[in-house]
């Protein structure tokens, strides 16, 4: 044995174990804090209730499918246009659309969309000024008739 090494005692082993777990816990706490600050984890408010009411969502989608409504959307001059047509390609007017522009990575950038019917079957909402990149458009009818739209959107 080399003369400059001290013998390893129980206190040394205890100190090494405490130091190891202290570093491990410190790294884990740092990663958990960073993860929670960048994305809290829940994308939809009241996600538990959304899951409980999922059968209602499926029923509304079935009703929309029976109506045969189709929606197309486009962007033009800082506005989002949604055109809703029925099975016979006639414009569907009178909807009270509410919408949400959902950022793909940062929920703090999500923005509500207020749609106005510009002409029969064409609903328009102003896009936020800083809306660049990958987004998800969610729109639904606040009235009685079931209508939902959820699609990806890329804004240059």
VMD Tcl script that draws the C-alpha trace (Angstrom):
set ca {
  {0.00 0.00 0.00}
  {1.27 3.46 -0.79}
  {2.16 5.58 2.19}
  {0.34 8.72 1.05}
  {-3.10 7.02 0.96}
  {-5.11 6.96 4.13}
  {-7.09 3.86 4.93}
  {-10.75 3.97 3.79}
  {-12.95 4.09 6.87}
  {-16.71 3.93 7.36}
  {-16.94 7.72 7.59}
  {-15.27 8.09 4.20}
  {-17.74 5.65 2.61}
  {-20.65 7.52 4.23}
  {-19.35 10.88 2.97}
  {-18.93 9.48 -0.57}
  {-22.46 8.07 -0.57}
  {-23.97 11.32 0.74}
  {-22.03 13.32 -1.87}
  {-23.16 10.98 -4.66}
  {-26.84 11.24 -3.76}
  {-26.60 15.00 -3.17}
  {-25.23 15.49 -6.70}
  {-27.87 13.16 -8.16}
  {-30.73 14.94 -6.36}
  {-29.32 18.35 -7.34}
  {-29.13 17.42 -11.03}
  {-32.66 15.95 -10.95}
  {-34.04 19.09 -9.27}
  {-32.35 21.28 -11.89}
  {-33.80 19.25 -14.78}
  {-37.30 19.20 -13.23}
  {-37.20 22.98 -12.73}
  {-36.03 23.62 -16.29}
  {-38.67 21.25 -17.71}
  {-41.51 22.87 -15.75}
  {-40.46 26.38 -16.78}
  {-40.34 25.55 -20.48}
  {-43.53 23.47 -20.70}
  {-45.84 22.85 -17.74}
  {-47.15 19.64 -19.29}
  {-50.87 20.31 -19.62}
  {-51.73 21.51 -23.12}
  {-55.48 21.77 -22.62}
  {-57.09 23.36 -19.54}
  {-59.18 20.87 -17.53}
  {-57.76 17.92 -19.47}
  {-59.24 15.45 -16.96}
  {-62.78 16.71 -17.64}
  {-62.08 16.65 -21.37}
  {-61.26 12.96 -21.02}
  {-64.37 12.27 -18.94}
  {-66.55 13.99 -21.59}
  {-64.84 12.34 -24.55}
  {-67.98 10.41 -25.55}
  {-69.75 13.78 -26.03}
  {-66.90 14.88 -28.30}
  {-67.24 11.71 -30.37}
  {-71.01 12.27 -30.65}
  {-70.51 15.86 -31.90}
  {-67.99 14.63 -34.48}
  {-70.45 11.97 -35.65}
  {-73.18 14.62 -36.01}
  {-70.81 16.87 -37.99}
  {-69.94 13.95 -40.25}
  {-73.66 13.30 -40.86}
  {-74.12 16.96 -41.84}
  {-71.31 16.54 -44.37}
  {-69.73 19.89 -43.61}
  {-66.25 20.52 -44.93}
  {-63.96 23.41 -44.04}
  {-61.04 24.94 -45.88}
  {-58.84 27.62 -44.46}
  {-56.31 30.05 -45.82}
  {-54.35 33.10 -44.71}
  {-54.45 36.42 -46.50}
  {-53.10 39.83 -45.43}
  {-52.77 38.95 -41.74}
  {-56.17 37.26 -41.55}
  {-57.27 33.66 -41.21}
  {-60.18 32.74 -43.48}
  {-62.28 29.63 -42.87}
  {-64.78 28.63 -45.54}
  {-67.46 26.14 -44.47}
  {-69.50 24.24 -47.07}
  {-72.06 21.46 -46.82}
  {-72.27 18.20 -48.73}
  {-73.81 19.90 -51.79}
  {-71.03 22.57 -51.78}
  {-73.40 25.28 -50.53}
  {-72.04 27.84 -48.06}
  {-72.89 27.24 -44.39}
  {-73.73 30.58 -42.81}
  {-74.89 31.65 -39.37}
  {-72.20 29.87 -37.38}
  {-70.72 31.52 -34.27}
  {-67.13 30.39 -34.61}
  {-64.71 30.64 -31.72}
  {-61.10 29.78 -32.25}
  {-57.67 29.37 -30.80}
  {-54.28 29.69 -32.47}
  {-52.05 27.24 -30.61}
  {-48.26 27.57 -30.79}
  {-46.47 24.27 -31.31}
  {-43.89 24.77 -28.54}
  {-44.90 27.61 -26.22}
  {-48.40 27.71 -24.70}
  {-47.84 31.29 -23.52}
  {-47.99 32.38 -27.18}
  {-51.46 30.87 -27.78}
  {-53.99 33.43 -28.98}
  {-57.78 33.50 -29.12}
  {-59.32 34.13 -32.52}
  {-62.52 36.13 -32.95}
  {-64.27 35.11 -36.15}
  {-66.69 37.30 -38.04}
  {-68.77 36.11 -40.99}
  {-67.56 38.30 -43.85}
  {-69.82 36.74 -46.45}
  {-72.00 33.65 -46.57}
  {-69.96 30.72 -45.27}
  {-66.67 32.65 -44.98}
  {-65.45 33.42 -41.48}
  {-62.47 35.72 -40.86}
  {-60.25 36.35 -37.83}
  {-57.24 38.64 -37.44}
  {-53.95 36.87 -36.80}
  {-51.63 38.12 -34.03}
  {-48.73 40.31 -35.20}
  {-45.95 37.99 -34.02}
  {-47.53 34.86 -35.48}
  {-44.65 33.16 -37.31}
  {-43.83 29.48 -37.46}
  {-45.77 26.30 -36.81}
  {-49.25 26.71 -35.30}
  {-52.39 24.64 -34.81}
  {-55.78 26.18 -35.59}
  {-58.69 25.06 -33.43}
  {-62.16 26.38 -34.19}
  {-65.62 25.32 -33.12}
  {-69.19 26.56 -33.36}
  {-70.48 28.09 -30.12}
  {-74.06 27.56 -31.33}
  {-76.13 24.38 -31.34}
  {-74.95 22.83 -34.59}
  {-71.78 20.76 -34.16}
  {-68.73 22.03 -36.01}
  {-65.07 21.57 -35.13}
  {-61.89 22.21 -37.07}
  {-58.35 21.40 -36.00}
  {-55.50 21.68 -38.49}
  {-51.84 22.63 -38.65}
  {-50.84 25.98 -40.08}
  {-47.44 27.34 -41.10}
  {-47.07 31.13 -41.02}
  {-43.99 32.63 -42.71}
}
mol new
graphics top color blue
foreach p $ca { graphics top sphere $p radius 0.5 }
foreach p [lrange $ca 0 end-1] q [lrange $ca 1 end] { graphics top cylinder $p $q radius 0.2 }
display resetview
